[in-house]
Amino acid sequence: MKVKRVIPASSSRFNALLFNLITVAVMLVSLTALLLGKLLASHNIGFLPFVLSLPPVMLWLGASIFVYASIAHHPNDLTTHYNKWAGYRFYGVMGSLVVIGPVIYDLLGGWQGLMLVLGLAVAIIVPWALFDIYKAAREPWADMTIEVAINE
């Protein structure tokens, strides 16, 4: 037996925005924690900026996989389009930083290297994600009706 279900436009729009919204928040929190840690750190606890800035990014890196996967098969093609490109952008930058990050960190050393690596990630991800949020919020979203098979 098949039942018709309605997916509201607001739900499709929210799912299209979700990955980008959380990514922007996490990147800005991480950069803020790095700057705050640098201000608070003395020479005795120079690892404080590193300790404060990485957990938000690492937690989101793990959680983002579940967010991405939960939206990847949304029935609305526009929702999956925005989710796909947000994932490409985030995972691409994070993967690139795994390769070039240690080189930058070794060249500059200490918190300056970490600041440049994280700053580079923020400079690439945040403006692009904000632009996608702007575009997705202005799309003409419409309610969708889908048929769902129910086992009795």
C-alpha positions as CSV (number, residue, x, y, z in Angstrom):
1,M,0.0,0.0,0.0
2,K,1.3,3.5,-0.8
3,V,0.6,6.6,1.2
4,K,1.1,10.1,0.0
5,R,3.3,12.3,2.2
6,V,4.0,16.0,1.9
7,I,7.4,17.4,2.4
8,P,7.0,21.1,3.3
9,A,9.1,23.7,1.4
10,S,10.5,25.0,4.7
11,S,11.8,21.5,5.5
12,S,13.6,21.2,2.2
13,R,15.1,24.7,2.5
14,F,16.3,24.0,6.1
15,N,17.9,20.8,5.0
16,A,19.6,22.6,2.1
17,L,21.0,25.2,4.6
18,L,21.9,22.9,7.5
19,F,25.4,21.7,6.5
20,N,26.5,25.2,5.5
21,L,25.0,26.8,8.7
22,I,26.8,24.4,11.0
23,T,30.0,24.6,9.1
24,V,30.1,28.4,9.3
25,A,29.3,28.3,13.0
26,V,32.0,25.7,13.8
27,M,34.7,27.4,11.7
28,L,34.0,30.8,13.4
29,V,33.9,29.2,16.9
30,S,37.2,27.5,16.2
31,L,38.9,30.7,14.9
32,T,37.5,32.6,17.9
33,A,38.8,29.9,20.3
34,L,42.2,30.1,18.6
35,L,42.4,33.9,19.0
36,L,41.1,33.8,22.6
37,G,43.5,31.0,23.4
38,K,46.4,33.1,22.0
39,L,45.3,36.1,24.1
40,L,45.1,34.0,27.3
41,A,48.2,31.8,26.7
42,S,51.5,32.6,28.3
43,H,54.7,31.1,27.3
44,N,54.2,28.3,29.8
45,I,51.0,27.1,28.2
46,G,51.6,27.8,24.6
47,F,49.6,24.7,23.5
48,L,46.3,26.4,24.8
49,P,45.4,27.9,21.4
50,F,45.8,24.5,19.8
51,V,43.8,22.8,22.4
52,L,40.9,25.3,22.2
53,S,40.7,25.6,18.5
54,L,40.7,22.0,17.2
55,P,37.9,20.2,19.1
56,P,35.1,22.1,17.4
57,V,36.5,21.3,13.9
58,M,37.2,17.6,14.8
59,L,33.8,17.1,16.4
60,W,32.1,18.6,13.3
61,L,34.2,16.6,11.0
62,G,32.8,13.4,12.6
63,A,29.2,14.7,13.0
64,S,29.1,16.2,9.5
65,I,29.3,12.7,8.0
66,F,25.9,11.9,9.6
67,V,24.4,15.2,8.6
68,Y,25.6,14.9,5.0
69,A,24.4,11.3,4.7
70,S,21.0,12.1,6.2
71,I,20.4,14.8,3.6
72,A,22.1,13.1,0.6
73,H,19.0,11.2,-0.4
74,H,16.5,13.9,0.1
75,P,13.7,13.7,-2.5
76,N,14.2,17.4,-3.4
77,D,17.0,17.6,-6.0
78,L,17.8,21.2,-5.0
79,T,18.3,20.2,-1.4
80,T,20.7,17.5,-2.3
81,H,22.5,19.9,-4.7
82,Y,23.3,22.4,-1.9
83,N,24.2,19.6,0.5
84,K,26.5,18.0,-2.0
85,W,28.4,21.2,-2.7
86,A,28.7,22.1,1.0
87,G,30.2,18.6,1.6
88,Y,32.6,18.9,-1.4
89,R,33.8,22.3,-0.1
90,F,34.2,21.3,3.5
91,Y,35.8,17.9,3.0
92,G,38.0,19.2,0.1
93,V,39.4,22.0,2.2
94,M,39.9,19.8,5.3
95,G,41.5,17.1,3.2
96,S,43.8,19.6,1.5
97,L,44.8,21.0,4.9
98,V,45.9,17.5,6.0
99,V,48.4,17.6,3.2
100,I,49.6,21.2,3.2
101,G,48.8,22.0,6.9
102,P,51.9,20.3,8.4
103,V,54.2,22.0,5.8
104,I,52.8,25.4,6.7
105,Y,52.9,24.6,10.4
106,D,56.6,23.5,10.1
107,L,57.6,26.5,8.1
108,L,56.1,29.1,10.5
109,G,56.0,27.0,13.7
110,G,53.9,27.5,16.7
111,W,50.7,29.4,16.8
112,Q,51.5,31.4,13.7
113,G,51.4,28.2,11.6
114,L,48.2,27.1,13.2
115,M,46.7,30.5,12.8
116,L,47.5,30.5,9.0
117,V,46.2,26.9,8.5
118,L,42.9,27.6,10.3
119,G,42.7,31.1,8.8
120,L,43.1,29.6,5.3
121,A,40.3,27.1,6.0
122,V,38.0,29.9,7.3
123,A,38.9,32.2,4.4
124,I,38.0,29.5,1.8
125,I,34.9,27.9,3.5
126,V,33.0,30.7,5.2
127,P,32.5,33.2,2.4
128,W,31.5,30.5,-0.1
129,A,29.2,28.9,2.5
130,L,27.6,32.2,3.3
131,F,27.0,32.8,-0.4
132,D,25.4,29.4,-0.7
133,I,23.2,30.2,2.3
134,Y,22.1,33.4,0.6
135,K,21.4,31.6,-2.7
136,A,19.5,28.7,-1.1
137,A,17.4,31.1,1.1
138,R,16.2,32.8,-2.1
139,E,15.3,29.8,-4.1
140,P,11.7,29.2,-5.0
141,W,11.0,26.3,-2.6
142,A,7.8,24.4,-3.0
143,D,6.0,21.6,-1.1
144,M,6.6,18.1,-2.5
145,T,4.3,15.2,-2.5
146,I,5.9,11.8,-2.5
147,E,4.5,8.3,-2.3
148,V,5.8,6.1,0.5
149,A,5.2,2.3,0.5
150,I,4.0,1.0,3.9
151,N,4.2,-2.6,4.9
152,E,1.2,-3.9,6.8
